[in-house]
Amino acid sequence: MQKEPLLEIVPQAKELIVYSEGRSFRFQRESEGFASVVAAWRQMTENAVRMPAFGVSIDRLTREEMKRGLWAEFLYARQEVVAEMPFTALLFAVKEDFFGFNVERLYEGGYNGRCFYIDLRGTTMQVLASVLTELTAKFG
């Protein structure tokens, strides 16, 4: 069975930026930190499915929200396309007790427009949240 393209493209990013309470932490693809996040991502999304998202992203509001909580942003070397939706980065809030989440797309310089939604099918974001919190504590 072929994996959902959105789930497979996340680990192919060239860089990861983790935002924790407004502070940012960069991890290059070759780094140990990036590898640990990808491992947590794969574990978290093992049974996940992409679903239609009900909301849209508004860049100004998204950037304001990124100042609070824990966020992961995956940046790509070139424009990617999944489900006919182009992007150069993917961003999402990480909340350990969530069973699903919106993935916002950076397109034409802003986090505007349609989002993806990932349903974790009974799993929470706890594993990924723990890894990201550990990384930000280590480098913060």
Order of alpha helices (4+ residues) and beta strands (2+ residues): alpha-beta-beta-alpha-beta-beta-alpha-beta-beta-beta-beta-beta-alpha
